[in-house]
Amino acid sequence: MEKREYTGQGLLTTPEALAKKLGQPNLRVIDARPAELFAQGHIPGAAHFDLFGISLIDTSPAPLKAFLFMIAHLFEMRGVDLDEKEVVLYEENSGMRAARGLWFLEYFGHRKVSVLDGGFLAWTQAGCPVTTVAAPPKAIEFKTAERRELLATFEDVLNSLGKQNIRTVDTRSPDEYMGRLVRAARGGAIPGAVHLEWTNNLDLTGRYKPEAELREMYRKLGVTPDKEAIPYCQGGYRAAHTYLALRLLGFPKVRNYLGSWKEWGDRLDLPIEKPWEKK
């Protein structure tokens, strides 16, 4: 596989690099695909943890704290700790499930986490081993060191509106952005957001695009490293994918809006704009 270099080093790994580490005691591989795909075949030693469907639609302090406690507990049940284990997440390609897992672990303070670029498809194409044998991982205490600067609540987003040094990035589909597909109480977008669907981060092989292509794509939208970026989607999944894309580019300030449009669109006290009405 062609090796790609990014400013944000260590956030992606290749099948060849991962294959050399299999069996090492300080490695934890997490398969973020649906359970049926994991059962059909997975990377040897991988623990299964499909994060899809585990969402938060209220980023007020109390529900946010409870939700994050639950997610941290689920990771420690998969044998993830903070200091020693290197964690590699994967799915079918470089998708939003694995990226969301990376964002969670970075938020919790993990410093050695990456995504298998190209996912399970790239793994099998490289001729790496696959197994259907699965053993339950040994639970381990996960002491978190939460990095609040990586997370945006509705209040953070509300307070960012109109600030020239912050760019909100809508990563949803064009139909959602333009109000043709409404998945909350209201259709629309967060005021001032620029739109770029998350799938644009990937090339035709399901890998993240090379750095130069990613950087130019976001530069055209005014999303540059000198500004803080806050991606959002419907529930923080696709936004996590763009979070990783911007981290690959070395952006120093990126926050995932965890509640995203489901929270924002349902709250009638929050402002929206309707991009389809713009002239």
N, C-alpha and C positions, 0 to 999 in steps of 0.2 A: 504493500500500500504506500502511495506517495505520502511522504512526511511533510506536514505543514507546520510552519512556525507562527506563533502568535505572541503578542506582547504579554498577554496573560498566560504565562507559562504554567504547565502542570495541571491545567483544567480539563484537558482532553488527553486520552491515551489511545494507543493503537492496539489492534489484536496481537501483533507480534510482541509488543512491550508487555502486555498483560499476560500472555502465554508464558513468558519467562518467569513470571512471579507466582504462578499458580502453585499452591501448596505451602507457601510461606505463612508462618503463624501470625504475622502481623498484617495480613491482607484479608479484607472482607469484601467479597463481590456480591452485589445486590442486583437481582433480576427484577426490574420494575414492570415487566409485561403482565398481561392477564394470566391468571393461574393455569388456564388450559394450555397456553403456549409454553409456560414453564414446564408443565408435565410432559409435553411432547419432546422436550430436549432443551438443555440449558448448559451453561458453562460449568465445568466441574467445580464443586465446592460452593456454588452460588446459593445465597439465601433468597427466598422469594418475598418481595414486598411491593405490591401494586398500590401506589399512592393515589390512583385515580378514584375519584368519588369521595375522598376525604377532604371536605372543603369547609371554609368559614365564610359566613356572609354577614358578620357583625364584628368589626375590629375595635369595638369599644373595649376598655381595659379588661373587664372581668371575663367575657367570652374569649378574648384573645389569649389571655393567660391560660385558661383552661384548655383551649385548643392546642397551644404549643406544648403544654405539659403532656397531652395525649400523644402528640407526634413524637416527642422525645422518648416516651416510654416504648412506643412501637419500634423505634430504632434500636433501643437497648435490648429489646427482645430478639432482635436480629444479630446481636453480638457486636454492636457498634459502640465503641467508647471514644473519648475525646482525644486522648494523648497518643496512643500507641498504634492503633490500626490505620492502615491506609484503606480508604474505601473507594471502590470503583462501581459506578452504577451503569446499567445498560438496559436498552429495550430493543425493539426491532431495528430502528435506525437511531440517529441522534435526535430523539424526540423529546416531547415535553415532560413525559413521566420521569425520565432520568434527570433532566434539567431541574425539575422541581425538587427531586431528591437532593441534588447538589445544593440548590439554594437553601433548603431546610438545614442541611448539615453545616453550610457556611454560616448561616444565621446562628446556629447553636455553638459556633466557635471552632468547628473542625477545620484543621489547616491542611489535611492531606486527603482531599476528595476530588475525584475526577469522573468524567463521563467517557465511556468507550465510544469513540467517534465512529459513526457508521453502524453501531449497535451489533446485534446478533447476526444480522445479514453480513456485515463485514467480517465478523468472526468466522462464520462458516465458509465464506468465500476465500478466506485466508487458509483454509484447511486446518483450523484449530480444533481441539477435541470438544466433543459434545457428549453429554450423558443424560440419562433419565433417572439416575440414582440421586436421591435426595435424603439428607439427614437433617433433623431439626438443629438450628444453630443454638449455641450455648448463650443464654442471656448474660449480660454484663452490665454493671452500673454505668450509666451515661451521665457524667457530671457536665452540665452545659455551662458555657460562658457566652451568654446571648449577646449578639452584636446588633443592637437596636437600630443602628444606622443603615442596615440592609433591608429593613422592613418599613413599608409605608402604610399607615392607617388612613381612614377617611379624613381624619382631622389633618394629618400631614399633607394630604393631597389638597384639601380645601385651603390650607394656609399657603400652598405653593402657587395657587392660581394667580396669573398675571406677573409672576416673577420671571425676568428675562434670563436668569441664570439656571432655570430649571426647565426641562423638557419632559412633558408627559407623552408617552408613546402608547398608542392604541394598537394592540397586536391582534385584534379580532379580525374576522373575515370582512370583506367589503360589504356584504349584506347586513351584518350586524352594525357596522359603523354607519352605514347609510340608512339605517332604520327599516330595512326591508325584512329583517329577521329580528324580532323583539323577544328577548329572553329575560326580561325583568318587568317591573311595573311600567317602566317608560323605555322608549327607544331613544337613541341619541348617543352622545359622546361627552366625555369630560371636557369642559371649556378649554380651548387652546391646545388640545392634544393633536399631535401629528399621527398619521395612520400608516402603519406598515405591517401587513399580516406576517405572523411569526414564521410561516413556511418559507418566506423569502430569505431566511437565514441559512437555508440548506441548498446544496447543489443537487443534481439529478441522481446522485448515488445515495442520498440520505445523510451526507456528512455536512458539517459546517463549511460554509464557503471560505476560501482563503481570506486572509486578513485584509488585503488590499480591496477586495470586492466588498466585504462587509463594511469597511471604514467609509468607502465612497458612497455606499447606499445610504448610510445614516447621515453622512455629511450633507447630502443633498436635502435632507429634512431638517437640518439645523441641529442635529443631535451629535454633539462633539464632546471630546473629553474635558473641555474646560467648563462644562455645565453638568449639573446633576441630572440624571435620567430616572424617570419613574415609569416603568412599563406596567400596563394593566391589560386584562382581557375580560373573561367572564367570571373566573374563579381563581386566578393566580397561577394557572398551569402554563398557558402560552406565554404569559408575562415572564415566567421563570426562564423560558427558553430564550427570550430576548435579553433577560438579565445575564444569562451565560454568554450570549453573543457579545454584549457590551463589555463584559469582564474579559473576554478573550482579546478585545481591543485595548485593554488596559485602562478602561474608564475608572477613575478613582471613586466616583460617587454614583452608585446605582442602587435603587431600592425597588423591591417588588411590592406592588400594591396588592396585598393578600386578599382583601375582600372584593376587589375589582368591580366590574360593572353590575354584578348581581347585588352587591351591597349598595353601590352608588345609585343605580337605576331604581332600586326599590325605595330609597329614602327620598321622600318628596320634599324634604327641606334642603336638599343639595342641588346646586345649579347644574343645568345641562345645556348643551348646544345641539342643534340639529344640522349636521354638515350638509344635508341635501337642500337646505334653504339658503346656503351661502351663494352669493352671486360671483 
